[in-house]
C-alpha cells in the first residue's frame, strides 16, 4: 500500500492505543463492572461509603405529614396535589431541627413560575395562567388564594380594593 493509506491508519492506531492506555490509568478498577456485568453505568463500588455521608436534602411530602397534617390534607384535596411541598418551600433537610431553615416564599414570583400566562395554547395542560402585569400586580397571590388549596379563598387575607 501507498504512504497515503499507511500514515492515517498508523495515526488512528496510535490514537486508539492512547485512549486505551489513558482509560487504564485514569478509570478505577471498580468502575461500572461487577459480578453481574456492566449493570449500573456510571457507578463506582468503592464510592459507596462516601455517598453514605451525603445528607439528603429532600424528604418528600410524607415528611411534612407528621407535624403539618392540616396543610398536608388541604393540598392533597386540591389541584396542587401533584406538587411536592418542597417545590414551594425548598428542601427540608434542616427542618424541623432548624425551623428557620425552611423557606416560606410568599412572593408572586413563586406562583408565576407555574401560573404565568403563556403565548401558546395548552402549554401547561389545565394549569390556569394569569398575566402578572394586569392581575392585581400590587398584591401577593396569598392575599386572595390559599396556597395549599387555591380554589378556596385565603381565610387570613382579604381581596385588594382594585379592579383586576
C-alpha atoms as one frame of an Amber mdcrd trajectory, in Angstrom:
protein
   0.000   0.000   0.000   0.981   3.570  -0.515   2.046   6.044   2.183  -1.226
   7.975   1.942  -3.012   4.882   3.351  -0.429   3.763   5.928   0.128   7.128
   7.577  -3.542   7.830   8.506  -4.035   4.196   9.523  -0.945   4.360  11.731
  -2.219   7.633  13.247  -5.628   6.077  14.056  -3.950   3.064  15.702  -1.814
   5.396  17.865  -4.855   7.460  18.907  -6.897   4.347  19.850  -3.930   2.908
  21.774  -3.511   6.248  23.590  -7.183   6.286  24.582  -6.968   2.711  25.911
  -3.818   3.484  27.911  -5.368   6.669  29.337  -8.524   4.748  30.281  -6.453
   2.092  32.035  -4.573   4.732  34.023  -7.484   7.070  34.842 -10.545   4.863
  35.369 -10.706   2.971  38.706 -10.834  -0.824  38.512 -14.196  -0.998  40.292
 -15.932   1.451  37.946 -19.151   0.071  36.466 -18.270  -3.637  36.158 -19.376
  -6.036  38.883 -20.414  -9.651  39.350 -23.419  -9.163  37.052 -21.588  -7.249
  34.361 -21.829  -3.584  33.399 -25.120  -3.028  35.151 -25.126   0.312  36.948
 -23.473   2.549  34.376 -21.598   5.425  35.997 -21.149   3.709  39.326 -18.053
   3.057  41.437 -18.363   0.438  44.158 -15.596   1.967  46.308 -17.534   5.253
  46.371 -20.483   3.882  48.396 -19.070   4.924  51.781 -18.562   8.461  50.528
 -22.155   8.701  49.282 -23.480   7.416  52.608 -22.115  10.555  54.279 -24.034
  12.895  51.942 -27.048  14.400  53.696 -30.356  14.058  51.913 -31.850  17.459
  51.101 -35.352  16.413  50.083 -37.672  14.399  52.328 -40.818  14.410  50.137
 -44.257  15.493  51.303 -44.566  12.474  53.593 -42.004  14.119  55.867 -44.370
  17.054  56.373 -47.402  14.969  57.343 -46.391  14.285  60.950 -46.183  17.941
  62.043 -48.397  19.639  59.448 -51.409  17.336  58.887 -53.876  20.156  58.169
 -51.769  21.676  55.395 -50.876  18.234  54.047 -54.527  17.202  53.840 -55.533
  20.554  52.315 -53.029  20.197  49.499 -53.861  16.518  48.887 -57.508  17.506
  48.287 -56.628  20.322  45.878 -55.411  20.844  42.343 -51.916  21.226  43.808
 -51.898  17.591  44.999 -49.240  16.540  42.473 -46.800  19.184  43.751 -44.354
  18.264  46.493 -44.240  20.625  49.470 -40.549  21.198  48.779 -41.273  22.637
  45.329 -42.578  25.757  47.055 -40.912  25.622  50.484 -37.469  24.438  49.411
 -35.500  21.419  50.653 -36.390  20.367  54.183 -33.036  18.812  55.112 -32.576
  21.083  58.155 -36.256  21.123  59.147 -37.531  20.594  61.896 -34.086  20.753
  63.538 -33.829  24.314  62.258 -37.379  25.697  61.763 -35.954  28.946  60.450
 -34.106  26.984  57.755 -37.305  26.138  55.899 -38.063  28.905  53.449 -41.642
  30.114  53.154 -41.724  32.089  49.941 -44.868  34.222  49.732 -43.820  36.180
  46.662 -45.739  36.419  43.400 -42.692  35.054  41.615 -43.168  31.648  43.182
 -46.702  31.292  41.820 -45.809  32.846  38.475 -43.292  30.046  37.863 -46.228
  27.785  37.041 -49.113  30.205  36.519 -47.705  32.784  34.094 -49.858  33.086
  31.003 -48.009  31.674  28.013 -48.436  32.816  24.446 -49.363  29.414  23.033
 -52.385  27.205  23.730 -52.300  24.167  26.030 -48.757  24.946  27.126 -49.290
  23.511  30.589 -52.425  21.486  30.178 -55.098  22.557  32.650 -52.925  24.865
  34.783 -54.562  28.298  34.653 -52.317  31.137  33.590 -52.518  34.808  34.511
 -50.898  37.943  33.186 -48.950  39.176  36.239 -48.850  42.716  34.865 -52.659
  43.040  34.889 -53.854  40.526  37.518 -53.591  42.501  40.786 -49.930  43.496
  40.217 -49.684  45.287  43.561 -50.761  42.271  45.627 -49.218  38.990  46.616
 -51.142  35.908  45.470 -51.761  34.753  49.043 -53.917  37.815  49.678 -56.686
  36.114  47.703 -55.634  32.495  47.276 -54.912  29.879  49.905 -51.727  28.243
  48.517 -52.434  24.741  49.805 -55.822  24.760  48.095 -56.075  27.724  45.699
 -59.715  27.029  44.828 -60.591  28.220  48.346 -60.177  31.849  49.382 -57.436
  32.507  51.895 -59.168  32.885  55.283 -56.320  35.021  56.661 -56.412  37.733
  53.989 -58.893  39.858  52.095 -59.053  40.781  48.430 -57.358  44.069  47.455
 -59.608  47.004  46.664 -58.764  47.357  42.962 -60.158  46.050  39.732 -58.375
  43.118  38.081
